[in-house]
Amino acid sequence: MDDYYFHNQTVIINYTRKYVTNAAELVDSEGFHVFLDNYMEYLRTHNQILYLWLTDRADAETVKAELVKLSKLLMIMEPEEIHHPALQQPEELLAVIEAAYNYWRKMQRYSIMYTQNAQGYQRQNFIEADSQFNAMVLNFYRTIQQKVQGSKNKVYRQLQAGTNASLLLQDYDWDIPAGYEILHKIPFVNSIMLRTPLIIHPKSNKRTGMFTEVNENPIQDFIKNDDEWLCIPTKVGSLLTLAYFHRDFISSCIAVPNLFEMASRKDVCSRKPDCIMLFGNPDNKQDTVFYHDKKNDIWVGKISAAQVIEYFGYTKKMLLTLHNLAMIQKGWLPIHGAMVNIYFKDGTKKGIMFMGDSGAGKSETIEALSVLASSIIDHQETVFDDMGSIHLDAQGKLRAQGTEIGAFVRLDDLDKGTAYKDMDRSIFFNPEKANARVVIPAAPYDVVTEDHEIDCFMYANNYTDERGMHLFKNREEAEPVFVEGKRFALGTTQEKGISTTFFANPFGPMQKQEQCNALIDQMFDQLFAQKIPVGEIYTCLGLPDKGNNGIQDAAQALLDFVRK
């Protein structure tokens, strides 16, 4: 990659190509000059008063040169020793400095470092390098700000003045399948350092469209362009997925490890990938497609570059779609829902599984259960928060596994305090907007991929004006409710109002309905044969005022039931 790469509100700093160690090197760097270009354009369109003040006596290029010169002087001299017209108006100059600092911090800022030895010193070095850069930028700002201000600050806020995250990249010598040679030499993300809480501001805040199957491998459309791609190896459940991101969508790449387990170099080099995702392919199409490469037994997904795919839901759902398709082929049934193991203080344990489409109230019910039962629950264990699967083990018993080590949830639907309990580890997306989301770490990978007993299976009904829960008497009564996948859509996708989705899962099962129907019949036969309670809870999230907190009634009814 380039020394510095600016795209929209994202900047990538390549420490391997250029690493600045002091303010003098910073203001002389190409990156600083590119930043000033962007900053001047920002002032021209968003702050005419400051822009006109700066350009009153000179053009924009001259102004930028003067800002560089003045910055250098202020780093080594006191204002009274400097003869510059801008210092005759310190209030206006201070406003320019503050606006530049705020503009920089509002950008999504990432650093990368390449290495061939990601052990020991090298691994630590990329963290130290980024920390030193952060300190240097902060010191640079404070030095010139305080000198123009004419006094020391009374309050010092240790903000993320450098980057929001740093990536250690490495080439992996992996066994590339025939037909995928174009992926050669694309670096892998070996380690990530996140400065949390991390707040990302994508242009889009909802997902639209569907993932559709195509008859030709999307790898044929892959537009590589040297140094524009990176790969984050990911474990989605038990499957190895190589997720390739164009640098314009590095923010989505950064968020992946908060939701899915990162795969190691050993994982990548010792086994064939189950899935490959190409995200942000600049092909001038609007594709959200997948393909099954039967020869290599690899599921391939592609999402074309577009502003709308900045919404992290596209990344998450494509990864889960590829996973689900592979699991259907394996004979496992994907479940769009959530599952939690509740460990009571009396020593008993209950595995509660929910199913429902986006906005149905799966995560919210788990949160309500946690609050209501705090006095009788020893602890909870999240198996999955959005997507899992059920299967028959070697003994013929129904078991469940998860896919994610984190949760990608709506801030609006959480208890007010929930988002803040783990905010020091969280990634927020547009927290000031409707459908704001947060990615919160939820469970260790070993727990997610274990076989878990299912003690009850509930459909999350958010549209019926009823309270509590009820149990189905038999498969014939229960299965149609789950297959219909009815909900009141809250506008988190292109849908709004009452809608139906096959098996409440547009991420694989809907595309493979014939195969899924056979699996659904088999699993529901076993649910009732093994006397696992099957029912529905009324979350009320689609009702006015959420049914006067009807989700608490549902959680209480469910808690009373499992306690019996």
N, C-alpha and C positions, 0 to 999 in steps of 0.2 A: 504494500500500500504506500501511498504518498506520505511525506513527513507529517502533513496535516491534511485532513479531509473534512470539508464543510459541506453539509447538505441539509437544506431547510434549517431546522433547529437542532441539528445533530453535528457534533464535531468528534472526529477520531484522531487521536494523537499517537503517532508511531514512535515509541521510545527507541526502537531498534535503529530507525533511520536518523532520528534527531532527538537528542535529549538535552534540554537546557537546564543548567544548574544554578543560574543566578538571574537577576532582573535585567542586567545588561544584555545577556544572551537572549532573554525572552523578547525584549522590545526590538531586537535586531532580527528576530526570526521571521521566516516566511509566514508562519502561523499567525503571529501577531499582526502582520500587515493584512492578511486575509480577514482576520477578525475585525480590524478597523474598517475594511471595505464593507463588511456586513453591518457593522455598527452604524456607519454613516448612512447607509441605505435605510436602516431601521429608524434613525432619527428623522430622515427626510419624510418617511411615511407615517410615523407615529408621534413625533415630538418636533413640530415645526418651529417652536420657539427656540429650543436649543440648537436646532439645525441652522436657523437663520443667524443666531448669535455667532456660531462657529464660522459660517461662510459669508459673513458680512463684508470682510475685507479680502477674502481669498477664495479660490475654488476648492473643491473637496480634496483633490490630490495634495495641494499645498497644505491644507488643514491637517491631513493625516501625517505629513512629514513634520509639521510643527508639533503635533501631539507626541510623536516619537522623540523628537529633540527635547521637548519640555519634560517628558517622563524621565529621560536619562539624567537631565540636570537636577531634577528634584530628588533623585535617588542619592546624589552625592553632595548636594548643596542645600543651603537654606533659602527660602523664597526671597529674602531681602538681598541675597547675593546674586540673584538672577534678574536680568533685565528682559522681561518679556511682557508684551501688552496684555496677555490673558491673565497675568497675575495682578493686574490693576483692577480686575473684577473677580475677586476670589469666590464670591457666592455663585456666580454663573459657572466658573470653572469647576467648583466643587460639585455642582449639579451635573456637569458633563461626566465627571469621574464616577459619581454614584450611579448615574444612568448606565454607564459602560459596564460597571461591576454587576449591576442587577441584570443587564442584558446577557452577560456571560453566564451568570448562574442560572438563568432561565433556560439555557440551552441544555440538551442532553449531551453530556461530556464523558467520553470514554478514552481510555488509553489501551494500547496493545504493545506487547513485547514478544518477539520471536526468540526461541531458544532451541537448541538441540539436546539440551540436558536439563530436564525439568525436575531434577532432584536437588535436595540440599540447598546450597547457596543460591542456585539459579531460581528456585521456587521462591525463596525468601526475598531475593533481590527485586523481583518485580513488585512486590508489596512495598518494600522500602523505597524503591524508585518513585512509585506513585505517591507515597506519603510525603516524600521530600518535595515533589513537584507541588503538591497541595499546599505545603507550608510556604514554599517560595512564592506562589501566586498570592496567597493571603498576606504575606509580608510586603510584597510589592504594592498591593492595593493600600494597605494600612499606612505605609510610609508616605506615599504621595498624598493620600487623603488627609492625614493628620497635618502634614506640612502646609497644604493649601488651607485647611481649616484653621490653622494657627494655634492648635492646642491638642493635647492628647485626648483620646476617647475616655469616657467614664465607664462605658460598658463594652466588653469585648465578647463577641459571639464567634465561636469556633466553627464557622460554617464550612461546607464542602466547596472550597474556593477553587480547587483544581478539577478533579474528575468525580463522576458519580460511580464509576466502576472501572476495573482494570482486568484485562484478559491476558493470560500467558498462552501463546500459540506455539505449536510444535508440529513438524511433519511426522506422520505415522507411516511406517512401511507395512501397510495392510494389504491383504490379498484381494485386489480389485477384481470383481467378476467380469467376464467377457461382456463387452458392450457398455461398460461404465468407465472406460479408460480416461474419459474427459475429466473425471473427478481427481485424477492424479495431481499431486502437488498442491491441492487446496489444504491449507493448514487446519489442524484440529485445535479446538479449545482444550487445553490441558488443565487449566485452573482459572478460577474467577474470584476476584475480590470485589465485593459489593459494599458500597458506603450506604448503609441503611439507617433510617428509612429512606428508600429511594422513591422519588415521585416522578413519574413519566407522564408526558402530556401528548398522547397521540392525537392526530387530527380527527380520527374517527372514533366513535364510542359505542358502536354496535356492529354485529355481524349480519350480513345479508347473503342471500343466495344459498345454493346447495353444492355439495361435493358430488360430482358425477363421474361415472366410469367411462373411460375412453378405450379405444381398440389399439392404440399405438403407445409405445413407451414414451412418457414425457421427457425422458433423458435425451431424446432426439432433438427436443426444442431448447435444451439447456444452452444458455448464452454465458459462456464462462468469463471471458475478459479477465486476463491475468490480474491477480491481487485484489479482486473485488468481492471474493467470497471467503467465508470461513465455515467450518463445520463444528457443531457441538454434538458429540456423541451422547446419546440419551437412552436410558432404560425406561421404557414405557411398560409398566408391569414387568414381566419376565422377558420382554422382547427388546432386542437391540435395534435402535433407530438412529441412522445418521441424518441429522437435521442440518441442511445446508442453507445459510442465510446470505443474501446479498448485503453488502455493507450499509446500504441505505436503510435497512431494517434491523440494524444491530440492537436496537432497544428491545425488540422481541426476543432476540437471541439471549440477551442479558437476563431476561426474566425466566427463561426456561429452567435453570437449576433450582429456582425456588419452588417449582411445581413438579419437576421430574428429577429422578436420580441421574447424575452424570455418570457416563460410562468411562472406565479407565482405558489407558493405552492397551493394557493387556486384554481387556474385553474386545476392543476393536480389532486387534491383531490376531486374536485366537479363534474368532468365529465369523461366520458370514452374517451380514446384517439381515434382519428380518424385514426392515422397512427403510426406505430412503425418502426424504422430503426435500424438495427444492422450493425455497420460500423467497419471493420477490424477484422471480425471473423476469428480466426486462425484455419481454417478447412482444410488447404492444398488444397483448391479448387480455382477456378478462377470465382466464381459466382458474377454476378451483376443481382440479380433476385428480383421479387416481387410476392406476393400472396394475394388473397382476402379471408380473413377469414369471410365467410358469416354469420356464427353463431354469432360471436361477432361484425360483420360489422367493421372490422379493416383491413386496408391495411398494409401489412408487407413487408419491403424491407431488403435485406441482400447483403452486399458487403464483399467478402472474403479478408483477409489480403494479401497484396502484395505491393511491393515498389511503383508501378505505381499509386496506389490510394492515395498517399500523395498529389497528385494534388487536390486542393480544388474543382475543377469542379465536381468530383465524389460525394462529399458531397452535394453540391448545387443541382445537377441534380437529385439525388435520392430523396431528399426531395421534389423537385418540381414534379417529376414523381408520387410519392405517392399522392401528393395533386391533381394533374390533374386527376388521375384515380378516386379519390373520387368525384371530381367535375363533371366528365362525368356521373358517376352513378347518381348524383344529378340532371342532366339535364342542367348543365352549360357547355359552350364551352371554353376550355382552349385556350389562345392566347399566342404564343411565340413571344413576341414583346415588345413594350414599349408604355406608355401613359403619356402625360403631359397635365395639365391644364395651359393655358397661360392667365394671367390676364393683359389686356392692360390698359394703363393709362387713356383711355377714358371711363373706367368702364365696357367694354365688356369682356367676358370670352369665350375661345374656348378649348374644349377637343379634343386633337389630338391623335389618336391611330395608331401605326405602327405594322406591322407584318413582320417577317423574321427570318430565321435561324441564327446561330452564324456567326458573321462577316458580316452580311448584311448591317449594318450601322444604326441600330435603335438608340442606345445611342449617336452615333456620330452626327446624324441629330438633335437630341434634343440639343446637345451642340452647334452646328452651329446656330440653331435658336436663342439660348440665346445670342450668340455673335452678330448676325446680327440685332436683334431687341432690343438691350439693351436700345435704346433711346425711344422706344415706349411701352416697356413692364414694367409694374409695378413689377410683380414677376411671377415666375413659380412654379408649384406644381407638383411634380412627383407622379403619381399614381402607376406605376410599371416600372421597367427598363428592365426586362427580361421575366417575366411571369405574366399573369393576366388571367382573364376570363370574358366572357360576358354572360348575361342572360336577361330574360324578368322579369321586376318587376311586382308588383301587378296590375299596371295599363296597363300592356302590352308594356311598353316602354323598349327599349334596354338600358342596363346599364352595366358598367364595374367596376370591382374590381381588386386589385393587390394582390401580395403575399409577396413581400420583402420590408423591410424598408431601404435597402441599394442597392448598385449597384456593381456588380462584372464585371469589364470591362478591356479590353486590353489597356495597356499604349500606345501602338503604334498608336492606332486609336483616341486617345484623343488629343484635343488641348494641346500644350506643357505646358500651365499654369494650366490646369484643375486639374491634379493630385496633384498639390502643394497647391491649394486653401484650401483643407480640409485635408492636409497631417497630421496635428496634431491629427486627428481622424481616420486615415486610417490604413489599414493592406495591406502591399505589399507582393507579391509572386514573387520571383526571378526577381527583377527589372532590373538586368543586362543581362537577357536572352531574346531570342525571345519568343513571346506570354506571356510576363510579364503581370501580373494582379494586380489590386488593388481593395479592397473592401472599398467603400466609403459610409457612411451613407447618405441617400437620402430623406427620408420622414417619418413623424410620422405615427405610426401604425393606429391611428384613421382615417387618410386620406386614407391610403392604403385600408382599409376595408369598406369605404363608397361606396355607389352607385354613379357613375359618369356618366354624360351625355356624349355621343359620338357625336362630331360635324363633324368629318371626319375620315375615316379608310383607311390607305395607306399601300400598300405592298412595302417593302424595296427591290428594285431591284438593286443589286450590280454588275451585269454582262453585262447589255446592254450598248452599246456605244451611249447613248443618254443623254440629259441633262434636268434638271427640273423635271416635273411631267406631268401626264395626268390622266383624269378621265374616268372610265368605264361607258358605256351608260346603261347597264342593268346587271342583275344577271348572265345571260348566258355568257356574256363576262368576267365578273369579277371573278366568283367563281372558274373556272378552274385554273386561275393564282395562287390563294391562295392555292388551293388544291394541285397543282403540287409542290409547295414549292421549286422552283428553286433558286439556288444561285451559286456563285463562292466561293468555300470553301477555306479559307485562311490558312489551316493547323492547326487550333486550335483544331481539333479532328483528327481522322485517315484519314479523307477525305481531298483531295486537288484538286482544279479545279472545273469544272461544275458538280454539283450534284443536285439530287432532293430528297426531303423528304416529305412524306405525311403531308400536311397542315403545312409544315415548322416546325414540332414539333415531334421530336423523343421521347418525354418524356410523354407518355400516349396516345395521339391521334393516333400515328402510330401503337401502340399495340392494340388499340381498334377502328379500322377503321370503322367497320360496325356501331357501336354506334355513332361514330363521324360524319359519313356521314349524318345521319338523323338530328343531331344537326346543322351541317353546312348548310344544305338546309333550315332549319327553320330560322337560324339567317340571312342568306343572303336574304331570302324572306323579313324579317323584315327590314333589312338595306335599301332596295330599297323602300319598302312600306312606311317607315317612312322618306324617302327622305334624308337619311344620305349619303353624298358624299363618294364614294368608288373609289379609284384610285391606282396608284403606283408612287413612287418617284425613281429617278435614282441616287443612292448614289455613283456609280462609284468606290467603294472600291476594286473591283476585277480587275479593269483595270490598265495598267501600270501608275505609278505615281498617282494612284487614280483619273485618268481622269483629271489631272491638277486641283485638288481640286473641282471635280464635285459635291461633297457633299454640297459645299456652294451654287452652282447653284440650287440644289434640295431644300435646306432650304429656299432660297430666293423665289423660285416659290411657295412653300407651304405657306410661310408667306404672300406673295401677295394675294394668294387665300383666306386664312382664314380672312384676313383683309377686303375682299370684302363681 
